[in-house]
């Protein structure tokens, strides 16, 4: 019985840590994705219309 309680406690702590890390990195990841999409759009415009 104690082993299961320890297992669930560790699982809950791991989920909380994962959520904190996810929340911290989502802003940076979102900015990176937006930047990559904008660069791709600009490259498309450059190669299709300017060149």
Residue frames as a rotation matrix with the C-alpha (Angstrom) as fourth column:
UNK 1
0.569 0.823 0.000 0.00
0.823 -0.569 0.000 0.00
0.000 0.000 -1.000 0.00
UNK 2
0.474 -0.457 -0.752 2.81
0.146 -0.802 0.580 2.42
-0.868 -0.385 -0.313 0.84
UNK 3
-0.568 -0.725 0.389 4.57
0.486 0.086 0.870 1.69
-0.664 0.683 0.303 -2.46
UNK 4
-0.089 0.629 0.773 1.50
0.968 -0.129 0.216 2.79
0.235 0.767 -0.597 -4.41
UNK 5
0.812 0.383 -0.440 1.20
0.517 -0.822 0.238 5.96
-0.271 -0.421 -0.866 -2.33
UNK 6
0.011 -0.896 -0.443 4.85
0.112 -0.439 0.891 6.83
-0.994 -0.060 0.095 -2.98
UNK 7
-0.584 -0.191 0.789 4.39
0.755 0.227 0.615 6.06
-0.297 0.955 0.011 -6.70
UNK 8
0.349 0.811 0.470 1.38
0.898 -0.432 0.079 8.40
0.267 0.394 -0.879 -6.96
UNK 9
0.719 -0.155 -0.677 3.14
0.291 -0.818 0.497 11.13
-0.631 -0.555 -0.543 -4.96
UNK 10
-0.389 -0.920 -0.043 6.16
0.244 -0.148 0.958 10.98
-0.889 0.362 0.282 -7.27
UNK 11
-0.404 0.315 0.858 3.89
0.914 0.122 0.386 10.96
0.017 0.941 -0.338 -10.35
UNK 12
0.706 0.705 -0.067 2.02
0.708 -0.703 0.061 14.06
-0.004 -0.091 -0.996 -9.10
UNK 13
0.388 -0.661 -0.642 5.30
0.090 -0.666 0.740 15.88
-0.917 -0.345 -0.199 -8.38
UNK 14
-0.610 -0.631 0.480 6.60
0.505 0.157 0.849 14.96
-0.611 0.760 0.222 -11.85
UNK 15
0.037 0.714 0.699 3.40
0.980 -0.162 0.114 16.27
0.195 0.681 -0.706 -13.48
UNK 16
0.829 0.255 -0.498 3.63
0.417 -0.875 0.246 19.54
-0.372 -0.412 -0.832 -11.54
UNK 17
-0.061 -0.936 -0.346 7.29
0.085 -0.351 0.933 20.02
-0.994 0.028 0.101 -12.54
UNK 18
-0.574 -0.111 0.811 6.45
0.774 0.251 0.582 19.24
-0.268 0.962 -0.058 -16.17
UNK 19
0.472 0.825 0.310 3.61
0.872 -0.488 -0.030 21.80
0.127 0.284 -0.950 -16.17
UNK 20
0.659 -0.301 -0.689 5.87
0.149 -0.846 0.512 24.48
-0.737 -0.440 -0.513 -14.67
UNK 21
-0.452 -0.889 0.064 8.59
0.198 -0.030 0.980 23.81
-0.869 0.456 0.190 -17.25
UNK 22
-0.314 0.428 0.847 6.03
0.949 0.177 0.263 23.70
-0.037 0.886 -0.461 -20.09
UNK 23
0.746 0.641 -0.180 4.55
0.648 -0.761 -0.026 27.01
-0.154 -0.097 -0.983 -18.98
UNK 24
0.330 -0.715 -0.617 8.02
0.018 -0.648 0.761 28.59
-0.944 -0.262 -0.201 -18.86
UNK 25
-0.654 -0.726 0.213 9.09
0.166 0.136 0.977 27.38
-0.738 0.674 0.032 -22.33
UNK 26
0.087 0.760 0.644 5.81
0.902 0.214 -0.374 27.83
-0.422 0.614 -0.667 -24.22
UNK 27
0.763 0.184 -0.620 6.34
0.037 -0.970 -0.241 31.59
-0.645 0.161 -0.747 -24.62
UNK 28
-0.167 -0.922 -0.349 9.80
-0.556 -0.205 0.805 31.08
-0.814 0.328 -0.479 -26.09
UNK 29
-0.635 -0.019 0.772 8.63
0.444 0.809 0.385 28.21
-0.632 0.587 -0.506 -28.30
UNK 30
0.438 0.882 0.173 5.66
0.724 -0.232 -0.650 30.23
-0.533 0.410 -0.740 -29.57
UNK 31
0.584 -0.294 -0.757 7.92
-0.384 -0.921 0.062 33.18
-0.715 0.254 -0.651 -30.47
UNK 32
-0.532 -0.834 0.147 10.32
-0.309 0.352 0.883 30.85
-0.788 0.425 -0.445 -32.27
UNK 33
-0.325 0.496 0.805 7.52
0.766 0.638 -0.083 29.27
-0.555 0.589 -0.587 -34.32
UNK 34
0.738 0.619 -0.268 6.12
0.381 -0.711 -0.590 32.69
-0.556 0.333 -0.761 -35.27
UNK 35
0.208 -0.753 -0.624 9.59
-0.574 -0.610 0.546 33.88
-0.792 0.244 -0.559 -36.32
UNK 36
-0.697 -0.470 0.541 10.19
0.084 0.696 0.713 30.79
-0.712 0.542 -0.446 -38.47
UNK 37
0.106 0.824 0.556 6.78
0.858 0.208 -0.471 31.18
-0.504 0.527 -0.685 -40.15
UNK 38
0.770 0.164 -0.617 7.45
-0.030 -0.956 -0.291 34.86
-0.637 0.242 -0.731 -40.90
UNK 39
-0.248 -0.929 -0.275 10.87
-0.543 -0.102 0.834 34.06
-0.802 0.356 -0.479 -42.37
UNK 40
-0.580 0.094 0.809 9.30
0.522 0.805 0.282 31.34
-0.625 0.586 -0.516 -44.53
UNK 41
0.540 0.835 0.111 6.63
0.671 -0.346 -0.655 33.76
-0.508 0.428 -0.747 -45.81
UNK 42
0.558 -0.404 -0.725 9.24
-0.436 -0.886 0.158 36.41
-0.706 0.228 -0.671 -46.61
UNK 43
-0.577 -0.785 0.227 11.40
-0.247 0.433 0.867 33.83
-0.779 0.444 -0.443 -48.42
UNK 44
-0.183 0.608 0.772 8.38
0.800 0.548 -0.243 32.69
-0.571 0.574 -0.587 -50.43
UNK 45
0.806 0.487 -0.337 7.55
0.257 -0.800 -0.542 36.27
-0.534 0.350 -0.770 -51.43
UNK 46
0.128 -0.855 -0.502 11.17
-0.559 -0.480 0.675 36.91
-0.819 0.194 -0.540 -52.35
UNK 47
-0.729 -0.507 0.460 11.52
0.008 0.666 0.746 33.85
-0.685 0.547 -0.481 -54.59
UNK 48
-0.110 0.777 0.620 8.08
0.861 0.386 -0.331 34.12
-0.496 0.498 -0.711 -56.20
UNK 49
0.786 0.614 0.074 7.82
0.582 -0.694 -0.423 37.83
-0.208 0.375 -0.903 -56.93
UNK 50
0.694 -0.553 -0.461 11.15
-0.388 -0.827 0.408 39.61
-0.607 -0.104 -0.788 -56.59
UNK 51
-0.298 -0.912 0.282 13.58
-0.243 0.358 0.902 37.16
-0.923 0.200 -0.328 -58.15
